[in-house]
Amino acid sequence: MSKGKKLIAYVGRNHVANFEGGGISVFELSADGSSITPLPGGVEDMPKRAGYLTYAPKYRVLYSVDERKTDGRGPRKPASGVLSFKVDPESGKLTFLNKQPTAGAMPASITVFEEKKLLFTANHGFFDHVVKVVEAADGKWVEKFEYDDSTVVQYGINDDGSIGDIQDVSVLTGYGTDPNDSPQGGGHAQASPHAHIVVIDPSGKFLVVCEKAGERIYVFRIGGKRLELAYVYQCPAGTGPRHAAFDSKGRIFMTCEFSSELWSFDFDASSGALRFIDKQSTLSGFKGRNETATLQVHPNGRFVYMNNRGQDDVVWFSISEDGHLKKEGRVELSKSEDPKDATRCMTLSPSGAFLLVPDRPADVIRSYAVDPNDGSLKALTEVPISNPVFILFVEL
């Protein structure tokens, strides 16, 4: 962290289980992560389900999804959406700017491309199906099963950093076994597409989207008014690609929600093509239900961190020069009764000096020092907060 800069952590809180709140809380952290101080200036109950955040330094604007499904034709409750907040450069206080519709249910991820004034979201959709009774061509009455669409959405950004109109939507297609044997979604976890992450490659040419039902990685060429599909990587059945992140060399790493694996790829910055390098299990003898969540690549490019929901831990891997992975260690997190309520995020500080984990089952944020030589984690401190879900660092 540069001298004189203030390190702020914005914490999205999600309305789940017995927690009735929501919104985004604000904390100031020391450069080494040993001190976490709550600050005023957050927003309460808006968004109700702040599942993912991103920041545009040029505009000093924070963007958030509201991870919900619009409740009907009313709607009686606030509709699903994406929101923007102005960030005060001195205090970090958030001031609401505007909200736009999501063009899809349950927005799971959001990322910003400042240079081209673009914002992208991935809309996951819910697992529930509806039964429609329709008359077939032969005159017989049959049941038709329908599911939410999963979409990738491109927005413009206005001159003040607020979210502009939707410019393009890609509606994803394909599905896996319906229903399946997974307890997730009552066996309907792969019955329809579920996009989970949008991430821009280091060259700024491509948007990568992981979709876990059709088990595909979509690569879109970006920069204009439309999303242009450039490449699709088909993963094997039973993997469930969920989250992805790039390293400084342009390689990409991915967690697999169903197979509990971490994968590495080479990424062709000219075509958007992926070349598989390696995969490793994220588990350590655990035999119960497990779902991987997010991952983070250390700024030094030597380590990648991910977390399991079920085994309930953070695991780190070393990265060889050619992109192969080796499991190096783990730290346990608080246990959850169901993976959907487990810790699902963690965030490295900009310098990589420490890792901040929103330990949701325990209602605390935990800070771990990161050893840059072996990647190991050492507990530093913790602070209480109700139902933390996502953490984003901003340097002011």
N, C-alpha and C positions, 0 to 999 in steps of 0.2 A: 504494500500500500504506500502510495506517495506521501511524503511528509506533509502534514497539515490537512490531509484529507480525512473525512469522517466515513467510517465503514458502517453502513446501515443494512439490516436484514428485515425484509418485509416477509411476514408470515401469513399465508393464506389459511383461513380456518373454514372448516367444512361442516355443514349441518348434517350430521349422521348420528346413529345410535341414540343416546339420550341427551346429546348436546343440542340446544335450541338456538345457539348463536350463529355466528358467521363473521364475515368481514375480513379485514386485513389489519394485522397488528404491526407495530414498528419497534425495532430494537436497535441500540447502538452497541457495537462490539469493539473490543480492543484488537490491535493488529495480530496478536497471537491467539485470540479466541478464548483467553482465560477470564474475560469479563463480558457479561451480557446484561445490558441495562435497558429495561422497558422505557419507551418514550411515548409521550402523547402524540396525537396527530394521525392515528389510524382511522379506519372507518369500521363502524359496527353494522352488522346485518346486511351489508351490501359490498360485494355480492354474498348471497347466503351460502353458496358453495364455491369458495375461492380455491379451485383445485390446481390451477397453474397460473404463473405470472411471468411476464417478461418486461424489459425496460428499454426505452430509447433515450440514450444520453443526450443526443442532439436536441430533442424536444423537452427533456426532463419530464417524460411521461411514463407512467406505469400502466401496463395493460393486464387485465385479468379475465379469465373465463368465469362464468357462473354455471357450474357443472350440474345442471338440472334438466329435466324434461318439462316443457310447457304443459301445464296440467289439463288442457282441453280447449274447447272452442272459446271459452271466456276471454282470457284466462282469469281465474279468480285470484291466483297468486302471481307474482312477477314472472314474466316469461323468461326462458333461457336467453342468454345473451353474452356479449363480450363488452367490457367496460374499460374506460380510460380515466386516469387520475393524474392531475398535475402534481409534481413533486417539488416541494419547497427546497431550494438549494442550500439553505442554512439548517433547517430543522428536520427535513425529511417528511414533513406533514403532507398528507394526501388531500387533494381537493378534487371532487368529482367533476369530470368534463362531460362525458356522454356515454351512451350505451347504444349498441347496434344488435339486431337479431343475429342468430347463429346460423340459419339455414341448415338446421339439423339439431338433433337432441344430444344432450350430455357432452358439451364441448370438453375435450380431454387435454388439449395442448394448444399453445399459442406461441408464435414467434414473430419478431419484427425484422424488417429489412429496411433500415433507415435510408440507405443510399437511393433506393427506388421508391421510397414512400409507400411501402407495402406492408400489410399485416396478414398473417396466415393462421388459420385454426384447423384442427382435426376434430370432427364431431363423431363421437363414439357410438351413439345410439344405445337404447336400452335393450335388455334381453327378452322382455316379455313379448309374446306374440298375440295377435288377435285373430279370431276366426270369423271369416266372412262367408255367408251362404250365398252362392251364386248358381245361376242356371247355366249348365254346360251347353255346348253346341248340339248335343244329341237330345236335349230336353230334360236331362236328368239334373237333379239338384245335388250339388257337391259342396264340400267345405274347402275354402281357400285360406291358407295361412299367410299372414302378412307381418312384417317386422319393420322396425325403424330403418330409414336410410342412414348410411354413414357417409359423411361428406368431407371434402377438403375445400376450404373457402378462402378466397383472396379478397381482401379489403384494400381500399386506398387509405391513405393517411392525409388528413387536412393540414393546412399550414401551421395550425397551433398544436399539432400532435394528436388531436382527437381523431376518432375512428370515422373514416368516410364510408361511402356506400359499398356494398358488395360489388365486386367487379367480375368475379367468376366463381363457379362452383363445379367441382368434380364429384359426381355421385358414384361411389365405388360399388362394384358388383362381385358376385361369387360368394360361396359359403362352403363350410365343411359339413361334417355329419350333423344331421338335424332330426331328432335330438341325439345327444351323445351321452357318454357315461359320466361326464364331468358334473360335479355338484354345483359348479359355477353357473348361475342363471338357470338352475333347474334342468340342466342338460341342453340348454339352448345357447351356450356361449359361442358356438360356431355356426349358428343357424342363419346368421346374416353378417355382413361386414361390420368390423369394429376398428376404425382407425384410432391409433393411440398416441402417436407422436408426430409432430412436424419439426424438422430441423434443417437449417440451411447449411450447405457445404461451405468449406473455407473459401472457395473461389467466388461464392456469391452467384453461381449460375444455376444451382439446382436446389430443389426442395425434396427432402427424403421423408417418406411417410411409411410407418410400420402398421400393417393391418393384420389382426390376429386370427380372423375367422377363415378367410381365404388363404391365409398364411403367405402373404406377399409383402414385398418391399417395393413401394412405388417411388419412382424418381421423376419429378416434374421439372422441366426447364422453366425458369422464372425470369422476370425482369420487364415483361410487357403487361398488357391488360388481361391476358388469358394464361391459364395453366396449360402447359404443353407436355403431354406424357412423353418421356424420353426413354424410359427403361423400366422393366418389371423383373424382379428377382423372385422366383417361386421357391419357397422353403418346403421342406418335407412335411407331411401330415404329422400332427401332434406336437409341433414346435410352438406356434403362437407368438410370432414376433411382436414385441411390445414397445420397447424404448431403445433409442439409439443416440449416439454422440460421436463426434469426430475428435481426432487428436490433431496436433499441429502439423503432422505429416500428411494429413488428408485421408488417413485410414478411418474406418468407421467400426464401431462396436455396438452390439445389440444384445438385449436380454430376450429370452424366450420364455413366455409366461407359462406355457403348458409343460415344456420339457425341462424346465429349471436348468437352463444352459446360458452361457455367455459365448457369443460368437464374435469373430473379428473378420474384417474384409479389407481388401484394397479397393479404393474408389477411383475411377477414371474421371478426372476433372474435365475432360474434353467431351465425353459421351454420356457420363452418368452411370456407366456400367459398374457392377460390383463383382469382385472376384473373391470367393471364399478362401480364408486362410486357415482358421482354426476354430474349434469349439471345446468348451470345458464345462463340466457339471458345476453348478453353484452350491451343491449340497455337500454335507459332511456326515454321511451316515443316516440322515433324517429319512424316515419312511412314511410320514404323514402327508396330508395335502399341502402342497407348496405352490406358490405363484411368485415368480420374480417380479420386480417392480422397476425402479429407475437405475441409472448408472451415471457415473461421473469419471472423466479422464483427468488425471492430475496434470497441471500445467507443464511439468517437466517431461511428460510423455512416457514415463516409465511404469506407471501404475493405473489401473482402472478399478473403481469401486462400484459395487452394486449391492442391492439389498433383497433379501428373501422375505416373503410373507408366508408364514407357516413354520419354517425353521426360525424365523424372526431374528435376523442378524444382518450385519453389514460384513461383506466378504471382499477382500482385495486380492487382485491378481497382478503379477508383474508382466510386462510386455517386452518381448524380445525385439531385437533389431528388425526382424522380419515379420513381426506382428503376431507371433505365437504367444499363448497365454499360459501362466503357471499360477495356481492357487497358492497364496502365501500366508493368509491368516484370516481371522474373523473375530468380531466382537458381538456378543449377544445383546439383543434389545428386549423390551418388555413383550411378554407373550400376549397374543390375541386369541379370542375364541374362534374367529373366522378370519381368513386372509383378507377379506374385503375391508375389515376394520383395522388392519395392521398398519404399521409404519410403511409408507409407500414412497417416500422421498428422502433425499439427503443432498447436501450441497457443499462443495468445496469452496473455501474462501478464494478470492481472486488470485492471491499469491500462492495458494495451495498449502498454507501453513496449518490450517485446521479444517475439520469437517464438521458441519452442523447438521444434526439429525432431529427432525420433529417426531419424537417418540410418542405417537398418538395414543396407544393404550395406557400410557402412564401420565398423559397430559403434561409433558415436559419437553423442552428443547435441550438436547445434549450436545456438548462441544467436545471434540476429540482433537488433540494435537496429532499432526501427521509427520512422521519421520521421513524426510525426503530421500534417505538412503535405502531404506528397506520397505517403505510404505506403511509401516505399522501404525496403529492408532493407540493413543493413550488418553484416557478420560481426563478432562480438564474441569468442567463445571456444568451446571444445568440450571434452568430457570422454569418455573411453572407457567403453563398456559393451557387453556381449555381447547382440546381437539386441534392441534396444529397439523396441517397437511402438507403445505408446500413452502419452501424457503427460497427467496431470491436475494442475492447480495447486490447492493448499489453503493458505489463510492461517490460521495458528495464533496 
